[in-house]
Each structure stands twice: as structure tokens, then as C-alpha cells.
């Protein structure tokens, strides 16, 4: 697990500002000790420090972040190609099932439950037919990013069907249902937000089903979440449904 960060853009400006301050101080000192000649020499030295700072900045010694860029988030799950959905970068069903198998014992030891949210996009088949494969895939990628923000530090996100996704988070059992309802509502709201593409804005929407349970029964909890998703879709786009059962 690695964290990539960018050096703050203020580095060179701090150096230049310090050099300018040094110029003022040294200039005054130089004037007092050696008149105009001493002041000029001191100012020249400080200006040289400023030039060095500016050179280092442009040469890469100080890195400037792109507009709006934030520090990269750590990769929580390393996926082999057979566990990866190539389009979205999320896990596929193989990867999700492997995650359940490989993490269940540790999560149980740590007295954790899992919250599984299943979500899909509304009228996606019609979108693909009317707007084409390329645009539909762009919408899927954006939906995948949104789903991926709900997995916490130890969870996983997956594309489990054409336009269906799952987000798995870990939580202490005592507040799992409360947390599940809260997160499902937030994800349902996030899926209603427009998808901004170069070709225009797409309003797609979606529904969410959520269930909680023991990490030892991951696939079964996922199936309950998918059944809850069906209930949410019957209510209508933009809704969520919580399976109140638990096997923790």
C-alpha cells in the first residue's frame, strides 16, 4: 500500500519570499556598513538565492500540483487480472468472492460485520441503445467511481453485472443497520447526480439495496442486498431498501 503525495506548491514562493526579506535586511545592513556599494552587493546575493529557488521549481525540485489536484488515495485492494473488471477498475465477481474468502476470518477475529450495498443504474439498456457504447461505458466508469467511495478503509467495490455494482464496508455489529440505512441513502442520492461528459450532461439515476451480516456469509449477505435492490427498484428510481435481517 502506497500513498502518493505532491510537494506543496508554496515551496518556491516561501524561498523567494525569504530571499526578498533577506535582501531588505542585508540591504539595510550593507548600507549601514558600506554605504550604497554594500547595500547593492547584499541585495545581489539575496536576488541570487531567489533565482536559485525559481530554477529548482522549474527544474522539478519543487512540484506544482495540477489545478484541483489532491493527494492520491491509497490502493486498498490489489487485484490480479482474473479478479478485475477491466472497464471500471473495480473487482469482478471472482474478485469479490475471493475477498470474502480471504478476509472473513480476520474480520470475525476483529469482531466486525459487513455492510453490502447493491446498486444499479436506471434505464441503462435504453441509454446504451440510444446513445451508443462509448457514452454508456463512460457512464459506467463514473458510477463505479461513486460506488467506490463507500467502501471505507477495509472494504471493496465490485461490478457484479452489466450495470450493477456492489460496495462492501466493514462496521461494528452494534450499529450496522443504522450505518447501512445511512450509507444506502447517500449512495442513492449520489447516483441521481448528473454525469458530466464532453458530449453533454447525462441524467441516469439508480437504486440501492443494502444488507448486513457476518463476514463468514459474504455471498449470502450479497444475495440479500440484491433482493433488497429489487425491492428498491419496485418503489422507483432514486430509492433504497434496507434488508433488516442479520446473521451476525
VENRAPE-V707571 format. One record per pair of residues at least 4 apart in sequence whose ideal C-beta (glycine too) atoms are under 8 Angstrom apart, sorted by the first residue. I is the first residue (numbers start at 1). J is the second residue. D is the distance in Angstrom with one decimal. If there is no record, write none. Layout:
I	J	D
I	J	D
This chain:
1	74	5.0
1	75	6.4
1	76	7.4
2	74	6.6
2	75	7.2
3	71	7.1
3	72	7.0
3	73	7.9
3	74	5.1
4	71	6.9
4	72	4.1
5	71	4.5
5	72	7.4
6	63	5.3
6	64	7.9
6	65	4.5
6	69	6.8
6	71	6.6
7	11	5.9
7	62	5.8
7	63	4.6
9	13	7.7
9	62	7.4
9	63	7.7
9	64	4.6
9	65	6.0
10	14	5.6
11	15	6.8
11	57	7.2
11	62	4.1
12	16	6.1
12	53	5.1
12	54	6.2
12	56	6.9
12	57	3.7
12	62	4.7
13	17	6.1
14	18	6.3
15	19	6.3
15	49	7.2
15	50	7.4
15	53	3.6
16	20	6.4
16	50	4.7
16	53	5.3
16	54	6.6
17	21	6.5
18	22	6.2
18	49	7.8
19	23	6.4
19	46	5.0
19	47	7.1
19	49	4.1
19	50	4.1
19	53	6.7
20	24	6.8
20	46	7.0
20	50	6.7
21	25	6.4
22	26	5.6
22	46	4.5
22	49	6.8
23	27	5.6
23	42	7.1
23	43	4.9
23	46	3.4
23	47	6.5
24	28	6.5
25	29	6.2
26	30	5.7
26	39	8.0
26	42	3.3
26	43	6.9
26	45	6.8
26	46	5.8
27	31	6.3
27	39	4.6
27	42	5.2
27	43	4.8
27	46	7.7
28	32	6.5
28	39	7.4
29	33	6.2
29	38	7.8
29	42	6.6
30	34	5.6
30	37	7.9
30	38	3.3
30	39	4.1
30	40	7.4
30	41	6.1
30	42	3.8
30	43	7.5
31	35	6.4
31	36	6.8
31	38	6.4
31	39	4.0
32	38	8.0
33	38	5.3
34	38	2.5
34	39	7.4
34	41	7.6
35	39	7.2
36	40	6.2
37	41	6.5
38	42	6.3
39	43	6.2
40	44	6.3
41	45	6.7
42	46	6.6
43	47	6.2
44	48	6.5
45	49	7.0
46	50	6.8
47	51	6.5
48	52	6.5
49	53	6.6
50	54	6.4
51	55	6.3
52	56	6.4
53	57	6.5
53	62	8.0
54	58	6.5
55	59	5.9
56	60	7.9
56	61	3.3
56	62	6.0
57	61	6.4
57	62	4.2
57	64	7.5
65	69	4.1
65	70	8.0
76	151	7.0
76	153	6.7
76	154	7.1
76	155	7.3
76	156	7.4
77	91	6.9
77	95	7.9
77	99	7.0
77	156	5.3
79	83	4.6
79	84	4.4
79	91	5.8
79	95	5.4
80	84	7.0
82	94	6.0
82	95	7.9
83	91	5.8
83	92	6.3
83	94	5.2
83	95	3.0
83	98	5.8
84	89	7.2
84	90	7.8
84	91	6.7
84	92	6.3
84	95	6.3
85	89	7.0
85	90	5.1
85	91	6.7
85	92	4.5
85	95	7.9
85	144	8.0
85	158	7.3
85	159	4.3
87	137	6.1
87	140	6.3
87	141	6.9
87	159	7.4
88	140	6.0
88	141	5.7
88	144	3.6
88	159	5.1
89	141	8.0
89	144	6.8
90	144	5.2
90	147	7.5
90	148	6.5
90	157	4.9
90	158	5.3
90	159	4.9
90	165	7.1
91	95	3.2
91	96	5.0
91	99	6.7
91	156	5.6
91	157	6.9
91	158	4.0
91	159	7.5
92	96	7.1
92	158	6.5
92	159	6.4
92	160	7.8
93	97	6.2
93	158	6.8
93	160	5.5
94	98	6.3
95	99	6.4
95	156	7.5
95	158	6.3
96	100	6.8
96	156	6.5
96	158	4.1
96	160	6.7
96	166	6.5
96	168	7.5
96	222	7.5
97	101	6.5
97	218	7.7
97	219	6.5
98	102	5.9
99	103	5.7
99	156	4.8
99	168	7.3
99	218	7.7
100	104	5.9
100	215	7.1
100	218	3.1
100	219	6.2
101	218	7.9
103	107	5.6
103	154	7.7
103	215	6.5
104	108	6.2
104	215	4.2
104	216	5.0
104	218	6.4
105	109	6.4
106	110	6.3
107	112	4.4
107	113	8.0
107	114	7.0
107	154	7.8
107	170	5.9
107	215	3.9
108	112	7.4
108	214	7.1
108	215	5.7
108	216	6.1
111	172	6.9
111	173	7.3
112	154	8.0
112	170	4.5
112	171	6.7
112	172	6.6
112	173	7.6
112	215	6.7
113	170	7.2
113	171	5.6
113	172	7.0
113	173	4.2
113	176	4.6
113	212	5.7
113	213	6.6
113	214	6.6
113	215	7.2
113	246	7.7
113	248	4.9
114	155	8.0
114	168	5.7
114	169	7.2
114	170	5.9
114	171	7.5
114	212	6.8
114	213	6.3
114	214	7.4
114	215	5.2
114	218	6.4
114	221	6.1
115	168	7.1
115	169	4.9
115	170	7.6
115	171	5.5
115	176	6.0
115	179	6.0
115	180	4.8
115	183	6.6
115	210	6.5
115	211	7.8
115	212	5.1
116	166	6.2
116	167	7.6
116	168	5.2
116	210	6.8
116	211	5.5
116	212	7.4
116	213	7.6
116	218	7.6
116	221	4.9
116	222	5.1
116	224	7.7
116	225	4.3
117	147	7.8
117	150	6.5
117	166	6.7
117	167	4.6
117	168	7.8
117	169	8.0
117	180	7.6
117	183	6.4
117	184	5.7
117	187	5.9
117	208	5.7
117	209	7.2
117	210	4.7
117	225	6.3
118	160	7.3
118	164	6.6
118	165	7.4
118	166	5.3
118	208	7.1
118	209	4.8
118	210	7.4
118	222	7.0
118	225	4.1
118	226	4.7
118	228	7.1
118	229	4.3
119	143	7.9
119	147	6.1
119	164	7.1
119	165	5.1
119	166	7.6
119	167	7.3
119	187	5.9
119	188	7.7
119	191	6.4
119	206	5.5
119	207	6.9
119	208	4.6
119	209	7.7
119	229	7.0
120	124	7.4
120	161	7.4
120	163	5.3
120	164	4.2
120	165	7.1
120	206	5.8
120	207	6.5
120	229	6.5
120	233	7.6
121	127	7.9
121	139	7.1
121	140	7.7
121	143	5.9
121	163	4.4
121	191	7.1
121	204	5.3
121	205	7.2
121	206	4.6
122	204	6.3
122	205	4.4
122	206	5.5
122	207	6.9
122	237	4.3
123	127	6.1
123	204	7.3
123	205	7.9
124	128	6.4
124	136	7.0
124	139	7.6
124	162	7.3
124	163	4.0
124	204	7.1
125	129	6.5
125	163	8.0
126	130	6.0
127	131	5.5
127	135	7.6
127	136	5.6
127	139	6.8
127	202	7.4
127	204	6.5
128	132	7.3
128	133	6.5
128	136	4.0
131	135	4.4
131	136	6.4
131	202	7.7
132	136	6.7
133	137	6.1
134	138	6.7
135	139	6.7
135	197	6.6
135	199	6.3
135	202	7.3
136	140	6.6
137	141	6.5
138	142	6.7
138	195	7.5
138	197	5.5
139	143	6.3
139	195	5.3
139	197	7.7
139	202	5.8
139	204	5.9
140	144	6.3
140	159	7.7
140	163	6.6
141	145	6.8
142	146	6.7
142	195	4.8
143	147	6.3
143	163	7.6
143	165	6.6
143	191	6.8
143	195	7.8
143	204	7.7
143	206	7.2
144	148	6.2
144	157	7.1
144	159	6.4
144	165	6.5
145	149	7.2
146	187	7.4
146	190	5.0
146	191	6.6
146	193	8.0
147	157	5.2
147	165	4.4
147	166	7.7
147	167	5.0
147	187	7.0
148	157	4.2
148	167	7.2
149	190	7.8
150	155	7.8
150	157	7.4
150	167	4.3
150	169	6.4
150	183	5.8
150	186	7.5
150	187	5.7
151	155	3.2
151	156	5.9
151	157	5.1
151	167	5.3
151	168	6.4
151	169	5.4
152	169	4.4
152	170	6.4
154	169	7.8
154	170	4.9
155	167	6.8
155	168	4.7
155	169	4.2
155	170	6.0
156	167	8.0
156	168	5.2
157	165	6.8
157	166	7.0
157	167	5.0
157	168	7.4
158	165	6.7
158	166	4.8
158	168	7.7
159	164	7.3
159	165	5.6
160	164	5.3
160	165	6.6
160	166	5.0
160	222	7.7
164	226	7.8
164	229	7.7
166	222	6.2
166	225	7.1
167	187	7.1
168	218	7.6
168	222	7.9
169	179	7.8
169	183	7.0
170	215	7.6
171	175	6.7
171	176	5.1
171	179	5.0
171	212	7.6
172	176	7.3
173	212	7.9
173	246	7.7
173	248	4.5
175	179	5.4
176	180	6.0
176	212	4.1
176	246	6.9
176	248	7.0
177	181	6.5
177	212	6.0
177	242	7.0
177	244	6.6
177	246	7.1
178	182	6.4
179	183	6.1
180	184	6.1
180	210	4.6
180	211	7.3
180	212	5.2
180	242	5.8
181	185	6.5
181	210	7.3
181	240	7.9
181	242	5.0
182	186	6.7
183	187	6.2
183	210	7.0
184	188	6.2
184	208	4.7
184	209	7.5
184	210	4.1
184	240	4.0
184	241	7.9
184	242	6.2
185	189	6.4
185	240	5.8
186	190	6.3
187	191	6.4
187	208	5.1
187	240	7.3
188	192	7.1
188	206	7.1
188	207	6.7
188	208	4.5
188	232	7.7
188	238	5.9
188	239	6.4
188	240	4.3
189	193	7.6
189	238	7.7
191	204	7.5
191	205	6.0
191	206	3.7
191	207	7.9
191	208	7.3
191	238	7.6
192	203	7.9
192	205	5.1
192	206	7.5
192	237	7.9
192	238	5.2
194	201	4.7
194	202	6.6
194	203	5.4
195	201	7.1
195	202	4.4
195	203	7.8
195	204	6.2
196	201	5.5
196	202	8.0
197	201	7.3
197	202	6.2
205	237	4.5
205	238	5.6
206	237	6.9
206	238	7.6
207	229	6.1
207	232	4.1
207	233	4.7
207	235	7.7
207	236	7.8
207	237	6.2
207	238	7.0
207	239	5.8
207	240	6.7
207	241	8.0
208	229	6.7
208	232	5.9
208	239	7.8
208	240	4.0
208	241	7.6
209	225	5.0
209	226	6.4
209	227	6.8
209	228	3.0
209	229	3.1
209	230	6.9
209	231	6.5
209	232	5.2
209	240	6.9
209	241	5.2
209	242	7.9
209	243	7.0
210	225	5.6
210	228	6.0
210	240	6.7
210	241	7.5
210	242	5.4
210	243	6.8
211	221	5.2
211	222	7.7
211	224	3.8
211	225	4.2
211	228	5.8
211	242	7.7
211	243	3.9
211	245	7.1
212	221	6.9
212	243	7.7
212	246	5.5
212	248	7.2
213	217	5.4
213	218	7.9
213	220	6.9
213	221	3.8
213	224	7.2
213	245	7.8
213	246	5.8
213	247	4.7
213	248	6.1
214	221	7.5
214	247	5.3
214	248	5.1
217	221	5.7
217	247	5.7
218	222	6.3
219	223	6.5
220	224	6.7
220	247	7.5
221	225	6.5
221	247	7.6
222	226	6.5
223	227	6.6
224	228	6.4
224	243	4.7
224	245	6.6
225	229	6.5
225	243	6.7
226	230	7.0
227	231	7.0
227	243	6.9
228	232	6.5
228	241	4.5
228	242	6.5
228	243	4.4
229	233	6.4
229	241	7.2
230	234	6.7
231	235	6.9
231	241	4.0
232	239	4.9
232	240	5.2
232	241	4.0
233	237	7.7
233	239	7.9
235	239	4.1
235	241	6.8
